[in-house]
Amino acid sequence: QVQLVESGGGLVQTGGSLRLSCVASAGIFSRSDMGWYRQTPGKQRELVAQIISRTNTHYADSVKGRFTISRDNAKNTVYLQMNSLKVEDTAVYYCKAEVWSGGSKSDYWGQGTQVVVSS
């Protein structure tokens, strides 16, 4: 069973920083593309950042230059460092694992962690 456990959310003021962590089940992390998504009420979940390998990363335009995604394969953990936070970054943040096996991909989600940025 694949499990993703996020942590690190909370309340922060505009301009502040938070680091989100997502620990994945052992055995799947190394063959997974990892990503962070976010969702606000009434809106679709959107991609924030994705990491394929240490050098292959993708970011939403809205977070480029402020957020950094990284992974530690030894710890089965993906991180999202969020700096210069804005009110519009307020959302529930979800970790996603795209697990590759035999040429096919399966998606798994964490339970989400709330980030609130106050003005």
Secondary structure, 3 states (H helix, E strand, C coil): CCCEEEECCEEEECCCCEEEEEEECCCCHHHEEEEEEEECCCCCCEEEEEEEECCEEEECCCCCCCEEEEEEHHHCEEEEEECCCCHHHCEEEEEEEEEEECCEEEEEECCCEEEEEEC
